[in-house]
Amino acid sequence: MELYRFECPSADVEALAQAASDLFPEQTVFVERMGENGTPSLDVQWVAMRFGTAARRMTLSVRFAAPAFARYRASPPRARARSFAVLRAYIEAELGSLEEQYAAGQAVPREVTIELGDEFA
């Protein structure tokens, strides 16, 4: 059984997925999608056990502003730690927000989107 599955043709996007993979349960799938403007996005698909009595399929989409993603791609691999940290922080915050919604008795959406701009790179 594989822990995670990466469906990312681009090594740059797969590196982002791997940087955040430990935030998700085993068998999570990370999928690179191409946006209308040619900038890739990252979809994270997993089965959440903590938002109710039954398992729920969840999707978290991370969309990158084109200029920020271009800066990330242009940076050398050794200089990408900040981008990884920003991505992780935003994902952790979103997952925390979903947990707070559930704890407050609110409905937890099955699909959420994070938009990353200049703070990313």
C-alpha positions as CSV (number, residue, x, y, z in Angstrom):
1,M,0.0,0.0,0.0
2,E,1.4,3.4,-1.0
3,L,1.3,6.1,1.6
4,Y,0.7,8.9,-0.9
5,R,0.2,9.2,-4.6
6,F,1.6,12.0,-6.6
7,E,0.1,12.7,-10.0
8,C,2.3,15.7,-10.8
9,P,4.0,15.8,-14.2
10,S,6.0,18.8,-13.1
11,A,8.8,18.2,-10.6
12,D,8.3,21.7,-9.2
13,V,4.7,21.0,-8.3
14,E,5.5,17.5,-6.9
15,A,8.1,19.1,-4.6
16,L,5.3,21.3,-3.2
17,A,3.1,18.3,-2.8
18,Q,5.8,16.4,-1.0
19,A,6.5,19.4,1.3
20,A,2.9,19.3,2.5
21,S,2.2,15.5,2.3
22,D,2.7,14.8,6.0
23,L,-0.2,17.1,6.9
24,F,-2.6,14.5,5.4
25,P,-3.5,10.9,6.1
26,E,-2.2,8.0,4.2
27,Q,-3.6,7.3,0.7
28,T,-3.9,11.0,0.0
29,V,-3.7,11.9,-3.7
30,F,-1.9,15.0,-4.9
31,V,-2.9,16.1,-8.5
32,E,-1.4,18.8,-10.6
33,R,-4.0,20.7,-12.7
34,M,-3.3,23.3,-15.3
35,G,-5.2,26.6,-14.9
36,E,-6.7,28.6,-17.7
37,N,-3.8,31.0,-17.5
38,G,-1.2,28.2,-17.8
39,T,-0.3,28.3,-14.2
40,P,-0.5,24.9,-12.4
41,S,-2.6,24.3,-9.3
42,L,-2.4,21.5,-6.8
43,D,-5.5,19.5,-5.8
44,V,-5.2,17.4,-2.6
45,Q,-7.8,14.6,-2.4
46,W,-8.2,12.6,0.8
47,V,-10.7,10.8,3.0
48,A,-11.3,12.7,6.2
49,M,-12.4,10.7,9.2
50,R,-12.5,13.6,11.7
51,F,-15.4,15.6,10.3
52,G,-18.3,13.4,11.2
53,T,-19.3,9.8,12.0
54,A,-18.6,8.7,8.4
55,A,-15.6,9.1,6.2
56,R,-15.8,12.0,3.8
57,R,-14.0,12.6,0.5
58,M,-12.4,16.0,0.7
59,T,-10.6,18.2,-1.9
60,L,-8.3,21.1,-1.1
61,S,-7.3,23.1,-4.1
62,V,-4.2,25.3,-3.9
63,R,-4.1,28.0,-6.6
64,F,-1.0,30.1,-7.2
65,A,-0.9,33.6,-8.6
66,A,0.9,33.4,-12.0
67,P,3.7,35.9,-11.1
68,A,4.4,34.2,-7.7
69,F,4.5,30.8,-9.3
70,A,6.9,32.1,-12.0
71,R,9.2,33.4,-9.3
72,Y,9.0,30.0,-7.5
73,R,9.8,28.2,-10.6
74,A,12.7,30.5,-11.4
75,S,14.3,30.1,-8.0
76,P,17.0,27.5,-7.5
77,P,15.8,24.4,-5.5
78,R,17.9,25.4,-2.5
79,A,16.0,28.7,-2.2
80,R,12.5,27.3,-2.1
81,A,12.2,26.6,1.6
82,R,10.2,29.8,2.2
83,S,7.7,28.8,-0.5
84,F,7.3,25.4,1.1
85,A,6.9,27.0,4.6
86,V,4.2,29.4,3.3
87,L,2.3,26.6,1.6
88,R,2.4,24.4,4.7
89,A,1.3,27.3,6.9
90,Y,-1.7,28.1,4.7
91,I,-2.7,24.4,4.5
92,E,-2.4,24.0,8.3
93,A,-4.5,27.1,8.8
94,E,-7.2,25.8,6.4
95,L,-7.3,22.4,8.1
96,G,-7.5,24.1,11.5
97,S,-10.4,26.2,10.2
98,L,-12.2,23.1,9.0
99,E,-11.7,21.5,12.4
100,E,-13.0,24.6,14.2
101,Q,-16.1,24.6,11.9
102,Y,-16.8,21.0,12.8
103,A,-16.3,21.6,16.5
104,A,-18.7,24.5,16.4
105,G,-21.4,22.2,14.8
106,Q,-21.1,23.9,11.4
107,A,-21.2,22.1,8.1
108,V,-17.7,21.4,6.8
109,P,-17.4,21.9,3.0
110,R,-16.1,19.0,1.0
111,E,-14.1,21.3,-1.3
112,V,-12.0,24.3,-0.3
113,T,-9.6,26.5,-2.1
114,I,-6.5,28.4,-1.0
115,E,-5.3,31.2,-3.2
116,L,-1.6,32.0,-2.8
117,G,-0.2,35.3,-4.1
118,D,3.0,37.3,-3.5
119,E,3.4,35.8,0.0
120,F,4.2,32.4,-1.7
121,A,7.3,33.5,-3.6
